[in-house]
Amino acid sequence: MNNKTTNKATFRKVGKIQNLYRHAKTGTYYSLIKCSGKQFRRNLKTNDLQLAKIRLNELQRDISKLTNSSDSKLPFNPVALCCLKTKESTNNLSTIFRRRTCIKKLSSYFGCKAIDKILPIHCEE
């Protein structure tokens, strides 16, 4: 016989409120939202139902704003340079120099590859 106890979390659906769950042991509220074929699970960090409803609505609003736009088809180099440009005003010169150097080296490898085609395996090579 195996006397191992499993530490599996149990969540209970909260009434008729869609996407809202409560952890049975701690009483903390969680959300489970599906949007565009993706699942978003978040701890709402409260034990209060009213506050959980407010946070759930905010989270649903934020998630509904997420889009999988055509920007993911852009090549690595222009996106990296654009990102660097937005950070230049807030970073130290040494940070900007280091990032430029990294982008230059990565551009030789990822240069024309679309961002959505870059996978973790490419970064391990």
N, C-alpha and C positions, 0 to 999 in steps of 0.2 A: 504494500500500500504506500502511496505517496502522500505524505502529510504536508506538502507544500501549499501555502495559501497564496492565492493570486491577489495582486493589488489592483484589480481591474476597477476603474472608475465607473460608477453608475449614474447616469443622467436621466432625469425625468422631465418630460414635456410639461411646460407650464400652461395649464388651462387650454384655451383656444387661441393663444397668442402664437402666431406663426414664427418659426425660427428661434424661439426662446426656450432654453433648457436650464434646469437647476441641478447642481451636483447634490446627490442624495445625502452625502456625509457632511459636507461643509456648508451647504446652503448657498453657495456662490452661483450667480447666474452666468450662463454662457450663451453665445449665439452660434448658429450654424446656418450660414447663408450660401445659396448656390446661385451663381451668376455667370453667364457665358461659358457654361461647361466646367467651371471651377468651383471648388468648395472652400469657403472661408469660415474657419472656426476661431472664435475669439472669446477670451475671458472678459466679461464686462466689469469685473473687479468690484462687485457690490453684492450685498445680501438683501438689499431693498428693492422690492418689485417695481415701484414707481421710477426709481432711478435707473433700473435695468431697462425699462421700457424706453426711457429717454435715450439712453446710450445705444440701445438696439436701433432706434430710428435714425440716430446720427450715423451709426455704422452702415446701415442700409443705404443711406443717402451717399456716403462716401464711396461705397462699393459700386453703386449704380453709376458713378462718374467715371469709373475705370473703363478704359476701352482698349481693345487690341487694334491699334490704328495702323495705317500704312507706314508709320515711322519705323516699325520693326523691320521693314524691308530696306531701310537705308544702309549704306556701307559703314563699316566701323570707323574709318578715318574721319569723315565729316562730323559724325556724332561725337566722337571723342574730342575733337577740336572745339566743337560748340560747347560741350560740357566744361572743358578747360576754361573757355572764355567766360562762362558764367561764374566761375570760382575765382577768377583773377582778382577781383576787387576785395575779396575777403581773406585771401591767403597771403602768407609771407612769400617773399621772393624765392627763398630756398625751396619752399613747397611747390611753387609754380614751376621752377626749374626742374625739380625732380619729376613732376607729373609730365612736363613736356618731353623729358628724356624717355620716360616709360612709354608714352604714346608713340614717340618716334620709333622705338624698338618694336612695339606691338604692331604698328602700322605696316612694317615690313612683312609681318606674318598674316595679319587680319585685314590689311588695307581695303580690298574691294569686297570682302565677304560681308553679306548682309547680317545684321545683328541677330536676327532670329535664327540664323543658321550656325551661330557660334555656340558650341556645346561645352560642358565641363571637360569632356575628353580632349578638346582642342587646347585647353589651358594646362592640361597635365603633360602634354608633349614637350 
